[in-house]
Amino acid sequence: MFDAYVAFQAKLRPTAFALITPQRWATYAEMDADVNRIAAGLRDLGVTRERGVVAIRIANDYLTHVVFLALARLGVVSSPFNDPAPDLAIVAAERAGPGELALTEAWLAATLAAEPRPVAPVRVGPDDLIRVMLSSGTTRTARRVPRTWRMLEDNTRTCALTYCAGRPGRWVCLTGMDTGLGQAMTLAAWSQGETLVADYTAGQLAESLEALKPSIVGATPSFLRQLLGELPPGFPVQGGMRIVSTGGVLSPAVAREARLRLAPEILISYGAAETGSTTMADGAWLETHPGAAGYPVPNVRVEVVGDDGAPLPPGEQGEIRIFSDRRSEGYLGNPEATARAFRDGGFYPGDLGRLRPDGMLIVEGRVDDRMDLGGMKFLPELMEEAALGYPGVKDAAAYAAPDATGTDVCWLAVVAAPDLDRQGLARHIATSGPNLPEARFAWIEAIPRNAMGKTERRRLREETIAVLTSR
């Protein structure tokens, strides 16, 4: 299973780098030895498959990856640090809280300094649970997605054969291993014997790009925009690098800037924790087809359906439904959410879109994000695209909040550079298109986003209501 990737590469290319973080560069041989050390130590502490789902809550990125593989070697089901309902949480601390197992500094030092004790992998069935992912969208309510060995390995192969294909070398992922993109790129890199570069901020990566010379950079649209903002003046375009964007709609303006200033090749991957990779697109297609998510990857079928669940004709907007061999069957312990999202034999990710006659999927926004402004239906991405094209706007998010009469109006939260012309921005928004509603502005330090960089519009709405009602 996937824990064998590192063990195999440790024999085949022991001195090649498996993982690079700002703090450590580790070879495959070094990492595999540490995986055996930690696996043996955890087994001695009673961590076995019978313990249930084990969350990894460790700040050290290298150690997080090692524990992830050690648990897999023991056949233990792991989950992200923010899993709300694990059976056990592993923490690097001096004292354990309720439901926690503390790995103290002394234990870690002694365990990592010991001679490696080879641990025979605990084998379970390919359709048995091995990983729990979280899929909260933008609601801040975590939904626990079960993933089996087969699902993870199938998605790893799809990743390696699609957006990672043809780019050996160092693969950077800016979203972290607890996200779908981060996990897929991590396992795909090790399955191919490549080097994973992790735990870099956008600023650190901008400073290190020429030294690291990555062949792939995986990022959400918001993280990609941050990276572009951190690039030093005169930074040369990296001809041998590919950008992979996922986790939200990539705007044509950001894609264009990335191709001109960072790397000429951009691929867009659309999917969900519940399904794995679903469609692929060339970022250049955004110039003529904004919102392009591309064509279904092998063993995936995508439909756009109406309120009655019937497929809509090409060109009509509706809700996206996904059929995939890698689809989960539901959420753990949440039958209500399962009934809403898993229907009619498919999965509803909560996105709005349409299909072109040739089968290309266009994603236009989130069902929950669609604003009803006194009867006017409006997707916030249109407002954000206009704002982000104005000089001095570092980030922006549109959302709805009620006015004094209780009617929802459009708000635009803006992260502004010091020299932003606020009145000029208002004029720019007002003249950017006939379909844009009038906006009220909220000037904030940072747009609240989840782990995949998606805007938490509900949080913005709640905070705006709290401010308005306190006056």
N, C-alpha and C positions, 0 to 999 in steps of 0.2 A: 504494500500500500504506500501512501505518499511519504511516510517516514523513511522508506527505503531509498528515496531519491538521493538524499545526502549521504547515506551509507554507501550506496553504489558509487557515487562520484568521488567519495573519499578513497576508494580503491583505484578508480580509473585515473583521476587527476588530483591527487592529494594536496598539491601545493597551489592549485588554483583557488582564487578567492570565492567563497560562498556568500559572504555577507560583508558589506561595508557600511558602517555607521560613522557619524562624526567622532565617536569615541574609540572605535575598534575596527580593524580589518582582520577577518577570520578566514582561514582556509577551510576547504572541505574536511581535511583530516582533523584540524583543530575542532571544528564544529561537531563532527561526528563523535569525537572522543568526549566532548562536553555533554552531548546528548546521552551517551551511555552512562556517564557519571551521574547526571541529574536523574535519569530514569531509574538507575539502581538506588540512588538515595531516596527518591520518592516512593519507590516500592518498599524500601525499609521502613518508611513512615506510614505505610498502610494505604498508599494511594493506588487503588486498583480499579478495574472497570466497575466493580460493585459499588464504588462510592458515588456513582451517578455522574451528573454534569459538573465539571470543574472549571470555574472561571479563572482566568489568568490576569491578576491585577498587580503587574510589576512595571515599574517606570523604566527600567533598563531595557532598551530595545533588543540588544543582543540576547540577554537572558530570557526575554519574552519568547523569542524565536526558538531558543533551545528548549524551554519548558514545553512549548507547543509541540515540538517534535518528540520530546521525551514522553509526553502523555499519549501521543499517537502510538509510539513504540509499545507502550503498556496497554494499548487498546482502550484508553480512557477517553470519554467524550469531553471535549474542551469547548469553551465559549469565551466571548470577548469580556474585557474588563468591566463593562457596564451592564452585563447580564443581570436583570433584576431578580432572577429566581434560580441561581445555581444551587446545587446540593452542597458544594464546597467551593471556597475561593482560596487560591494560592496567592499569598502576598509576600513581598520581600520586606520584612519588618522584624522588629525585636519582640513584638508581642502580638498574639493572635486575638482577634475579636470573635464574636459569635459567628459560627459557620466558616471560620477561616483556618488555614494552615499557614503559620508564619515560617518563612525561610530566613533565619537570622543571618547576620553578617558572618558569624563564626561558622554556622552550618554551611553556608555557601562557600566560604574560603576553604574549609576543610574538604568539602565535596569536590570542588573544582581543582584542588591540588592533589587529590588522590589519583592512584593509577586507575585508568578506565577499566570498568568491569563490563565486558560485553553482555548486553541484555538481548535475549532472543525475543523478537517481536511477538506480541500476543495477537494472534490472528482471529478475526471474527468474520462473519459473512459480509459479502460486498454490499448487501442491502441493509446492514445494521448501521445504526446511528454512530457517527464519530465526531460531528461538529454541530454546534448550535450557533447560527448567525442571528443578528438582530436586524429587523426591518421596521423602522419607525416612520419612514417617509419624512414628513415635516410636522407630524402630529405630537411629537415628544412622548408618545405612548409606545414603548418597545413591544414588538411582536417577535416571538422566538421562532426561528425558522430551522427545522431539523434538516440536516444534510448527511447523507450516507457516504460510505467510502466510494461507492460507484458514482454518485452524483459529483463528488469533488474531483475524482480522477477523470471523469468524462469532461467536466468543465475545464480542468487543467489542460487536457489535450486540445480542446477547442481553442483555448487561449493561445497555446503554443502554435497552433496551425493557422490562426487568423491574425490577430493584431500584433503578435510577437514574431511571426514568421519572417525569416530573411534578415533579422537584425541581431546577430550574436553579439555578445559583449556584456556590458554593464547595463542593467535595467533598473531605472529609478522609479519608485512609486511614492507619491507624496501623500497618499491617503491613509497609510497604516494597514497592518495586516488584519485588523478587525473589520475592515470593509470588504465588500465583494471584490473590488478591483485589487486591493492590496493582497488579499489571500490568493486570488487567481494568479497574479503576477509572481508572487513569492513561489508558489508551487511550480509554475511553468518554468521559472528561471532555474530552479534546482533540478527539474526533470530533464532540462537540456544541458545541464552543466554550466550555466551562465552565472553571472554575479548579480546578486540583489543588492541594490543601494537603498537604504531605508533610514528613517528617522531624521531626514533633513528638512528644515523649514524652507520656505520659498527663498528667503534671504540667503541662507547658507548654501543652497543649491546654486543660486545665481553667482555667488562668489567662487563656487567650486566647479562649475560646468566645464571650463576649459581644461582643468586638471583631471577631472573624473572621466571626461570624454564618454558620456553614456550613449548607448545606441538607441535606447527607448526611455522616454519620460512619460509615466502615467499620472494623470492629474484630472481632477474635476474642473469644470469651467471656471469656478471661482478661484481655485488654487492656481490654475494656469494664468488667470488675470493677475494674481499676486506675483507670480514669477516674472511676468512681463514687466510689472511695475518695479521690480528689484534689479532688472538687468542694468549693468553699467553702461554709460554712453559709449557708443561705438562698438558694442558687442558684436562679434562676427556671427553670421548665420552658420549654424552647425549642419553642414551638408549631409553628414552621415547619421543624423539623429532623426528619430521618429517620435512624434507626440501622439499619445493615446488619450483621448478625452472620454470620460464617462461620468455618470452621476448627475446629469442635468442637461438642459438644452444649451448647446454651444452657439453663441451668437456669431453671425457672419463677420462682424467687426473684430471680435476677439480672434477668430480663426484667421482672418486676413492679417492682423498684426503679428500673430504667432508665426505665420508662414514667412513674413517679410523680415522679422527680427530674430527669430529663434531657430526654426527648422522648417524646411519646405514641405515636409510630409506630415500630414495630420490624419489619423484614423479616429473615427467615432465608434464607440462600442455602447450599445444600448442593452440593458438587461436589468435584472433584479436579483436580490438574494434568494428569492423563491424559485427562480428559473435558471440562474446563471446567464451567460452571454446569450443574447437573443438576436440582435441584428448588428451589421457592420456597415459603415459608410466612409467614403473619402471626404475629408474636411473641405476640399475644394468644391464639393457639390453644394455647400451652403450658399455660395455666391448666387446660384440660380434657384435653389430650393431651401430657403431658411427652415431650420428645424429638421433637416434630413437626418434620419437615424439609420437609413440604409436598408439592406436586404437581409432576410432571415439567414442565419448560419445553418449548417446541416442539422437535420433532425428537429427543426423548429418551424412552427407555422404561426403567423400573426394575422389577426383579423381586427377590423374596426367595426364595432357594432352599435346599434341604437339602443334606446331604453328598453326595448322588448327582447334584446339579446340577439336579434337577427343581424347578419352581416350587412353593412351598408355598401352602396355602390362606390367605386373609386371617386375620390374627390370630396366626399361628404365627411364632415367631422363627426366623430363619435368616440366611444370609449374603446381603448385598446384591450384586446384579449389575446393571450399567449398560450400556445400548445407546445410543450417541450418534453422530450424524453428525460430531461434533468429536473423537471418540476417537482417541488415538494408537494405533499398531499394535504398540507394544512399547517396551522400554527400549534405549538405546544401549549396546552392549557388555555386555549382561547377559542372556543367553538363559535362565538359570535363573529369574531374577525375572520375565522376560517370560512364561515358561511357567506360572508360578504365578498371575499376575495377569490375563493375557489368555487367556481360555478360553471355549469354547462360543460364540464370536462376540461376547462381551461383555467388560467389565472388572470385576474384583473389587477394590473399594477396601479391603477388609479390615475392613468394618464389619458389625455385627450390627443387625438391625432386623426390622420386620414391616410389612405393608401393611394398612391398614384396608379394609373392604369398598368404600369410595368411592374407593380408590386413593391415599389420603394415606400417605406414607412416614413411619414412626416410626423414628428412629435411636436405638439403645439402648447402643451402645458399640463398642469395637474388639475384633475377634476375638483379637488378641494380648494385649489387656488383661484378658480374662476369666480370673479366678483360679480355680484348682482347689485348694480348701482341704480336703485330706483327703477328697475326693469331693464336696464342696459347691462347685457352680459359682456364681461371684459376679462381678458387674460393679462396678468401683470407683466409678462415678458415683453410686451410691446412698449409699455412705459419704461421699463428698465433699459431696453435697447436704446431708446432715445436718450435717456439720461447718461448712460455710459459712453455715448459718443461725444459728450460735451467736455471740453478741457477742464481739468481740475476735479472731476468726479472720480474718486478712487473706487467706490463701490456704491451700489444702490439696490433697493428692493421696494417694489410696489405692493400694497396690501389695502384691505378695506377696514374701515372703522366708522362707527356711527357718529353723526353730527348731533346737534342739540335736539333735533326732532326725532332721533332714533333711526334715521335713514343712513345706510352705509354710503360713505364717500371714499374717494380714492386718496390714499396717502402715499408719499414717496419718502422712504428713509434714505438719507444720503450720507456717505462718508466723504467728506470734502477735503481737498488740499487747502492749505492756508490762503492761497491766492484765488480761490474759486470766486467767480462773479455770480453771486446768488440770484440777483435780478436777471442777469443774462441767462442763467439756467432756466428760470421760470419762463422767460420769453422763448427760449429754445424749445422747451417742452410744449408750450402753447401752439407753436407753429410747426411741430414735427409731423403732424398728420391729422386728418379730419376725424379719425376714429379714437383719438386719445381724449379721455375725460380730463376735466380740470383737476389738478392735484394740489393737495396741501403737503407741506414739507416738514419732515422731522430730521433734525441734524444730530447724528449720533456718531459715536467713536468707532463702532464696528457693527456689521450686520450679523445678527445671531444665525448660526448655521449648525447643522448636525455634522456627524463624522464624515459624511460624503460631500459636505459643502453645500447642501441644499438649504435654502432660506427657510427659517422657522417663522412663517408669516403669522401663525396663530399667536406666537409669543409677541411679535411686534404689535398685533392688534390688542392683546391684553394689556401690554405696557402702555399703549396710547390711551386706551380707555381709562386706565388707572390714573394717568397724568391729568386727563381732561376732567374726570370726576372729582379730583382733589382740589381743583381750582375754586 
